[in-house]
Amino acid sequence: MGRKWAIIDCRTRLISGHFTIISNWTSRFKDINGLTMTKFTPEDLLLYLYKETSEKQTADIEEALKKDWTLREKLAVLKTSMQRLDKIVTGPRTEVILNVLNYAREKSAEEVK
């Protein structure tokens, strides 16, 4: 099959729905040595940290973590960020609390009259 026919065949398959679209952003590549290399997104790593990945995804990520130091670094940054977020204590501003208390006082004074 020539190049022209291959393009037409691909377009036909695309239009007729014979191609499967992969929804998972985790993709596999070959490195310079021809070894399979897995590239995980930050979203994949967050799901892993929160234990929301499937057993297969968890195994794939753990295997990749053993081999890829950059992936371990990215995971460490996400872990640190997650721990910092857990320590944040927030509350309403004093102004908001005073506004609510004043409103409650006004409403209760109206009901008494």
C-alpha positions as CSV (number, residue, x, y, z in Angstrom):
1,M,0.0,0.0,0.0
2,G,1.4,3.4,-0.9
3,R,1.7,6.4,1.3
4,K,-1.3,8.1,-0.3
5,W,-3.5,5.0,0.4
6,A,-2.3,4.7,3.9
7,I,-3.4,8.3,4.7
8,I,-6.8,7.7,3.1
9,D,-7.1,4.4,5.1
10,C,-6.2,6.2,8.3
11,R,-8.8,8.9,7.6
12,T,-11.4,6.3,6.8
13,R,-10.7,4.4,10.0
14,L,-10.8,7.7,12.0
15,I,-14.1,8.7,10.5
16,S,-15.6,5.2,10.9
17,G,-14.5,4.9,14.5
18,H,-12.1,2.0,14.1
19,F,-9.4,3.7,16.1
20,T,-9.4,3.4,19.9
21,I,-8.6,6.6,21.8
22,I,-6.6,6.0,24.9
23,S,-8.0,8.1,27.8
24,N,-5.2,7.4,30.2
25,W,-2.4,10.0,29.9
26,T,0.2,7.5,31.1
27,S,2.2,6.7,28.0
28,R,5.1,4.4,27.2
29,F,8.1,5.5,25.2
30,K,11.4,3.9,24.2
31,D,14.6,5.6,25.4
32,I,17.9,5.9,23.5
33,N,18.8,2.3,24.4
34,G,15.4,1.0,23.2
35,L,14.2,0.2,26.8
36,T,10.6,0.9,27.7
37,M,10.2,4.0,29.7
38,T,7.0,5.0,31.4
39,K,6.1,8.7,31.8
40,F,3.5,9.5,34.5
41,T,1.7,12.8,34.8
42,P,1.6,14.7,38.1
43,E,-2.1,13.7,38.2
44,D,-1.1,10.1,38.2
45,L,1.4,10.7,41.0
46,L,-1.3,12.5,43.1
47,L,-3.7,9.6,42.6
48,Y,-0.9,7.3,43.7
49,L,-0.3,9.4,46.8
50,Y,-3.9,9.4,47.8
51,K,-4.2,5.7,47.1
52,E,-6.7,6.1,44.3
53,T,-5.0,4.2,41.6
54,S,-5.8,0.7,40.5
55,E,-3.6,-2.2,41.5
56,K,-2.0,-2.3,38.1
57,Q,-1.3,1.4,38.1
58,T,0.1,1.2,41.6
59,A,2.5,-1.6,40.5
60,D,3.5,0.3,37.4
61,I,4.2,3.5,39.3
62,E,6.2,1.6,42.0
63,E,8.2,-0.2,39.3
64,A,9.0,3.1,37.6
65,L,9.9,4.7,40.9
66,K,12.6,2.1,41.4
67,K,14.2,2.9,38.1
68,D,13.6,6.7,37.6
69,W,15.2,9.1,40.0
70,T,13.4,12.1,38.4
71,L,10.1,10.5,39.1
72,R,11.1,9.9,42.7
73,E,12.0,13.6,43.0
74,K,8.7,14.7,41.5
75,L,6.9,12.4,44.0
76,A,8.9,13.8,46.9
77,V,7.9,17.4,45.9
78,L,4.2,16.3,45.7
79,K,4.5,14.6,49.1
80,T,6.0,17.7,50.7
81,S,3.2,19.9,49.2
82,M,0.6,17.5,50.4
83,Q,2.0,17.6,54.0
84,R,2.2,21.4,53.9
85,L,-1.5,21.6,52.8
86,D,-2.5,19.4,55.6
87,K,-0.9,21.7,58.1
88,I,-2.6,24.9,56.9
89,V,-5.1,26.1,59.5
90,T,-7.6,28.7,58.2
91,G,-10.5,30.4,59.8
92,P,-12.8,33.2,59.0
93,R,-11.5,36.8,59.3
94,T,-12.3,38.7,62.4
95,E,-14.4,41.1,60.4
96,V,-16.6,38.4,59.1
97,I,-17.2,37.0,62.6
98,L,-18.1,40.5,63.9
99,N,-20.5,41.1,61.0
100,V,-22.3,37.8,61.8
101,L,-22.5,38.7,65.5
102,N,-23.8,42.2,64.7
103,Y,-26.4,40.8,62.3
104,A,-27.6,38.3,65.0
105,R,-27.9,41.1,67.6
106,E,-29.9,43.3,65.2
107,K,-32.3,40.4,64.3
108,S,-32.8,39.4,68.0
109,A,-33.5,43.0,68.9
110,E,-36.1,43.3,66.1
111,E,-37.9,40.1,67.4
112,V,-38.0,41.4,71.0
113,K,-39.8,44.7,70.0
